Amino acid sequence: METDKGTVCVTGGTGYLALWMITRLLEQGYSVRATVRPDPDGKRDISFLTNLAKAPQSLQIFHADLGDPESFVPAIQGCVGVFHMAAAIDFHGREPEDVVAERAVRGAIGILKACSSSGTVRRVVYTSSSAAVHGNTTGAETMDEGFWTDVEMIRGLKTPEGPYMVSKTLAEKAVLDFGARMGLDVVVVVPSFMIGPFLCPKLPASIGIALAMVLGDTNPYKNVCLSKTSMVHPDDVVRAHIYLFEHPQAKGRFICSSDVITVEETAELLSLKLPELPLPSSSALKEIKGYPMPCLSSKKLLDIGFEFKHGLEDMFDGAIRSCKENGYL
């Protein structure tokens, strides 16, 4: 299954972003090994993954789980690169923070150890989150790669999304530290809120939040209250991953965010695109007590030559189209 560009591994292969990643890698001539959670009974339908264009020729499926990092070794052996995207995205606080964080850190480090010992992996691209940047007490209007979430502050707030924010922050720091100590080439992509079409049948959490007011949620943004949000299209995020994997000078973490939108602007945009659906009133929107999120700067990414292709119109048009195709609208 080798191609001119070689074989790469994508962890968390059935996820929102990973499906986009696998699609673009296959299009660009890579052979891909995608990891998915074990399915002992063989009942889980992953045809949305195996039916991707070029999948029959260039995609292999491996079973692996973050709870057992060594399970990723077979998928990584012989690869030239690894895109570690597997993560449990839970904005509802269903699991205790220590459980979520321990699994994320141990899984990530286990995967990096497999990369280090493979003898073939030349670079790892790790997918972090703006959750590892935004939880900061500085009050800055714009944040770049020098900002990190204040873990103790987030713990003190005891919000439903807190365990996710803590786990992403601790895992990213552990990844960068391991890479530096072991001489492993690790690059980190820090995407902002991802909005756009989705290739998986399950509604991605970020889409459910962004489109809450037209998806029948009576309390928009109740789990992650974002009064001003940095956003990015998933296609731009995966293009950034591949660009950074291939760019020889890429080092450290890179924020990937192209646009900013407020709750009021979201309502206005959705009312234009879905005029047949009721939306919350202006007074109801004003009552939403969200986080006035600082803007995220993608200057470092742009400075090494990356270009964004998608704006807010593309993001919302694609998300709405996928919601309709999958019966959510």
Phi and psi in degrees as a GROMACS rama.xvg file:
@    title "Ramachandran Plot"
@    xaxis  label "Phi"
@    yaxis  label "Psi"
@TYPE xy
-69.5779  146.284  GLU-2
-124.725  178.525  THR-3
-59.7477  -30.7476  ASP-4
-89.5426  -6.54092  LYS-5
87.9565  -174.989  GLY-6
-107.078  135.335  THR-7
-127.794  156.779  VAL-8
-109.567  136.023  CYS-9
-119.904  116.466  VAL-10
-85.1536  154.496  THR-11
67.7799  44.3645  GLY-12
-60.713  -18.0931  GLY-13
-96.6582  4.09333  THR-14
-75.7422  163.709  GLY-15
-50.9663  -57.0848  TYR-16
-74.9007  -38.0129  LEU-17
-61.5054  -37.1877  ALA-18
-63.3537  -41.161  LEU-19
-61.1915  -43.2997  TRP-20
-60.9964  -48.0521  MET-21
-61.8122  -42.1848  ILE-22
-57.3312  -49.3149  THR-23
-69.8746  -37.9643  ARG-24
-62.6434  -44.3867  LEU-25
-61.902  -42.0049  LEU-26
-61.7238  -33.9172  GLU-27
-90.9936  7.55901  GLN-28
96.2567  12.6298  GLY-29
-89.0117  149.969  TYR-30
-90.8254  140.574  SER-31
-124.302  135.109  VAL-32
-109.675  114.409  ARG-33
-103.207  131.983  ALA-34
-95.6411  139.559  THR-35
-132.533  157.311  VAL-36
-62.5606  146.568  ARG-37
-55.9747  144.41  PRO-38
-134.775  76.47  ASP-39
-54.637  -34.5742  PRO-40
-86.013  -9.56943  ASP-41
64.2393  28.7114  GLY-42
-96.8952  -14.5614  LYS-43
-79.3881  130.371  ARG-44
-88.0983  113.49  ASP-45
-117.43  27.5969  ILE-46
-61.9289  -26.9609  SER-47
-63.347  -21.071  PHE-48
-90.7353  -49.3603  LEU-49
-72.6616  -15.6935  THR-50
-93.9136  5.21028  ASN-51
-60.7964  151.718  LEU-52
-56.9204  134.838  ALA-53
73.0515  -0.822731  LYS-54
-61.1761  -42.3763  ALA-55
-58.1997  -32.0643  PRO-56
-91.2633  -31.3693  GLN-57
-131.052  11.576  SER-58
-123.638  130.404  LEU-59
-118.374  143.175  GLN-60
-105.887  130.231  ILE-61
-123.169  144.842  PHE-62
-96.12  129.838  HIS-63
-158.545  157.103  ALA-64
-141.702  139.62  ASP-65
-59.8069  -26.8405  LEU-66
-70.0386  -13.8438  GLY-67
-134.013  78.4236  ASP-68
-54.2321  -32.4198  PRO-69
-65.7332  -17.3114  GLU-70
-67.7206  -14.5715  SER-71
-84.5449  -13.3648  PHE-72
-55.3327  -50.1998  VAL-73
-57.9693  -36.498  PRO-74
-70.9189  -28.5888  ALA-75
-88.1493  -30.4479  ILE-76
-56.0096  125.955  GLN-77
87.4669  -3.9392  GLY-78
-80.5433  150.984  CYS-79
-90.5359  -18.0582  VAL-80
-156.753  157.633  GLY-81
-133.073  131.233  VAL-82
-108.374  103.443  PHE-83
-89.8263  103.938  HIS-84
-118.147  -9.80135  MET-85
-63.4473  130.641  ALA-86
-164.855  147.069  ALA-87
-89.7173  109.172  ALA-88
-93.9193  109.29  ILE-89
-135.23  105.64  ASP-90
-91.4382  7.21233  PHE-91
-108.994  -3.42069  HIS-92
65.5052  38.2082  GLY-93
-71.3917  -28.5147  ARG-94
-113.711  151.85  GLU-95
-61.7136  148.765  PRO-96
-57.3758  -44.1611  GLU-97
-63.8068  -33.1345  ASP-98
-68.1372  -47.4539  VAL-99
-62.5787  -47.607  VAL-100
-66.57  -43.1211  ALA-101
-62.4895  -41.8689  GLU-102
-64.8222  -42.843  ARG-103
-65.0307  -45.7404  ALA-104
-69.143  -48.224  VAL-105
-64.5934  -39.6228  ARG-106
-64.2487  -45.5271  GLY-107
-63.3987  -44.329  ALA-108
-67.3774  -37.8818  ILE-109
-61.3907  -40.5478  GLY-110
-66.1562  -41.3208  ILE-111
-65.4656  -36.1122  LEU-112
-63.0019  -40.6467  LYS-113
-64.4747  -37.8876  ALA-114
-65.1931  -43.5499  CYS-115
-63.9998  -39.2136  SER-116
-85.5448  -7.62684  SER-117
-67.4081  -34.166  SER-118
79.4306  -1.30197  GLY-119
-124.145  -24.2658  THR-120
-72.7879  118.795  VAL-121
-94.4413  -21.2752  ARG-122
-158.956  143.113  ARG-123
-112.866  132.027  VAL-124
-111.977  116.911  VAL-125
-102.649  133.826  TYR-126
-92.3377  111.603  THR-127
-97.5542  -146.786  SER-128
-160.665  154.031  SER-129
-62.712  -15.1562  SER-130
-61.5511  -20.8036  ALA-131
-88.4138  1.13848  ALA-132
-119.726  -44.67  VAL-133
-69.707  -28.3461  HIS-134
-79.1255  74.3334  GLY-135
-133.789  149.563  ASN-136
-99.0354  7.58923  THR-137
-74.6419  -24.659  THR-138
74.9452  18.3748  GLY-139
-67.0001  148.872  ALA-140
-82.486  -28.3561  GLU-141
-132.666  138.324  THR-142
-120.904  140.704  MET-143
-119.869  -163.081  ASP-144
-67.7766  -11.8162  GLU-145
-80.491  -7.19548  GLY-146
-94.9059  139.613  PHE-147
-131.288  147.63  TRP-148
-63.4446  136.173  THR-149
-82.554  99.7516  ASP-150
-59.7444  -43.6201  VAL-151
-65.9433  -36.5315  GLU-152
-62.6384  -44.7536  MET-153
-63.4932  -40.5887  ILE-154
-60.4798  -38.7703  ARG-155
-68.2608  -28.2016  GLY-156
-73.3331  -28.967  LEU-157
54.6899  45.9714  LYS-158
-88.7203  158.743  THR-159
-58.553  -34.5984  PRO-160
-85.5172  -2.5006  GLU-161
-55.191  -49.341  GLY-162
-56.8708  -37.868  PRO-163
-64.733  -45.6958  TYR-164
-62.4336  -43.0464  MET-165
-64.5039  -45.4265  VAL-166
-63.7895  -41.7161  SER-167
-66.7578  -37.0485  LYS-168
-67.6689  -49.2563  THR-169
-65.6428  -38.5052  LEU-170
-66.8852  -42.4972  ALA-171
-64.1675  -43.6215  GLU-172
-61.2057  -40.2724  LYS-173
-65.2314  -39.2006  ALA-174
-63.412  -48.2152  VAL-175
-65.3663  -39.2461  LEU-176
-65.4964  -44.0807  ASP-177
-62.6392  -44.4648  PHE-178
-59.2399  -42.9881  GLY-179
-66.4304  -41.656  ALA-180
-70.4401  -36.2709  ARG-181
-98.5688  -0.271211  MET-182
70.4975  25.1831  GLY-183
-93.5532  131.923  LEU-184
-75.1021  105.502  ASP-185
-121.556  128.155  VAL-186
-119.395  140.984  VAL-187
-116.554  133.432  VAL-188
-106.234  128.988  VAL-189
-113.437  91.0877  VAL-190
-77.8823  150.535  PRO-191
-85.5708  -161.316  SER-192
-63.7849  120.614  PHE-193
-93.4596  122.457  MET-194
-129.503  130.272  ILE-195
166.587  -173.933  GLY-196
-65.078  153.419  PRO-197
-127.471  145.128  PHE-198
-99.4151  -7.41794  LEU-199
-96.2596  152.517  CYS-200
-72.0776  -25.7328  PRO-201
-80.3985  138.386  LYS-202
-67.286  118.544  LEU-203
-62.921  145.754  PRO-204
-57.9124  -41.6401  ALA-205
-65.7661  -34.8007  SER-206
-68.8085  -41.2651  ILE-207
-60.1816  -35.7114  GLY-208
-76.5246  -46.3901  ILE-209
-63.981  -34.8653  ALA-210
-104.864  18.6184  LEU-211
-52.5575  -40.3267  ALA-212
-70.703  -13.046  MET-213
-114.797  2.85573  VAL-214
-104.302  14.874  LEU-215
87.2811  13.8881  GLY-216
-84.4769  120.877  ASP-217
-78.5919  -10.6466  THR-218
-132.244  77.8652  ASN-219
-52.2962  137.591  PRO-220
61.4355  31.5794  TYR-221
-68.9122  -24.5036  LYS-222
-93.7398  -38.9821  ASN-223
-131.34  89.7255  VAL-224
-78.8546  106.601  CYS-225
-116.293  101.715  LEU-226
-80.021  -24.3379  SER-227
-143.839  120.358  LYS-228
-125.71  132.946  THR-229
-81.0613  132.43  SER-230
-130.13  160.507  MET-231
-155.578  149.291  VAL-232
-80.4409  137.983  HIS-233
-59.0886  -31.0899  PRO-234
-64.941  -39.6105  ASP-235
-65.387  -35.2334  ASP-236
-65.8339  -44.901  VAL-237
-71.3919  -33.3928  VAL-238
-63.2188  -37.0802  ARG-239
-65.972  -41.4411  ALA-240
-56.4743  -49.7315  HIS-241
-67.0097  -40.1451  ILE-242
-60.0342  -45.0867  TYR-243
-70.9011  -31.8198  LEU-244
-63.9666  -37.9685  PHE-245
-90.8857  -15.643  GLU-246
-83.7852  117.586  HIS-247
-62.3667  -30.1485  PRO-248
-90.4222  1.10061  GLN-249
-66.412  127.181  ALA-250
-140.801  140.331  LYS-251
77.8895  -149.587  GLY-252
-100.859  149.185  ARG-253
-135.034  119.996  PHE-254
-74.3346  137.833  ILE-255
-126.641  98.5338  CYS-256
-153.14  133.891  SER-257
-113.923  -25.1423  SER-258
-144.393  164.8  ASP-259
-131.274  139.397  VAL-260
-144.311  145.553  ILE-261
-96.458  168.065  THR-262
-60.3107  -42.5906  VAL-263
-63.3726  -40.597  GLU-264
-67.9224  -34.9506  GLU-265
-62.2159  -45.3834  THR-266
-61.5671  -42.1439  ALA-267
-63.471  -43.3158  GLU-268
-64.5363  -44.1696  LEU-269
-67.9023  -33.7217  LEU-270
-66.2571  -31.1081  SER-271
-74.5735  -36.3393  LEU-272
-87.6064  -25.0653  LYS-273
-133.242  62.4479  LEU-274
-64.1783  -18.7556  PRO-275
-78.6668  -10.6038  GLU-276
-103.79  142.172  LEU-277
-73.8449  144.156  PRO-278
-124.947  158.397  LEU-279
-59.1702  150.491  PRO-280
-72.2991  163.876  SER-281
-58.9974  -38.5092  SER-282
-66.3923  -37.3108  SER-283
-66.9681  -38.0831  ALA-284
-66.0695  -36.3537  LEU-285
-66.8687  -22.471  LYS-286
-79.6364  -12.6583  GLU-287
-69.1387  118.712  ILE-288
-98.3352  80.8058  LYS-289
-94.5438  179.098  GLY-290
-83.3343  126.003  TYR-291
-75.2021  77.0011  PRO-292
-59.4698  131.628  MET-293
-64.1103  152.748  PRO-294
-69.6698  149.298  CYS-295
-102.02  133.443  LEU-296
-95.4542  125.794  SER-297
-100.912  21.9789  SER-298
-56.3358  -42.5294  LYS-299
-61.1699  -41.486  LYS-300
-67.2805  -43.6224  LEU-301
-66.7751  -34.1891  LEU-302
-66.7314  -21.8325  ASP-303
-97.4133  11.034  ILE-304
108.258  0.484039  GLY-305
-75.1419  146.415  PHE-306
-128.441  132.878  GLU-307
-78.0755  145.863  PHE-308
-110.712  -20.2632  LYS-309
-119.73  140.183  HIS-310
-110.687  -170.786  GLY-311
-60.3081  -36.9299  LEU-312
-60.2894  -46.2069  GLU-313
-61.061  -42.7279  ASP-314
-59.0748  -53.0808  MET-315
-74.2756  -36.4905  PHE-316
-60.1642  -44.407  ASP-317
-67.4767  -41.5139  GLY-318
-63.8336  -43.9569  ALA-319
-64.4732  -43.0503  ILE-320
-60.6699  -45.8415  ARG-321
-65.8556  -37.4869  SER-322
-62.5956  -39.479  CYS-323
-68.3668  -42.8302  LYS-324
-64.2878  -28.8808  GLU-325
-102.575  8.77214  ASN-326
81.0363  17.0927  GLY-327
-89.0674  -17.2195  TYR-328
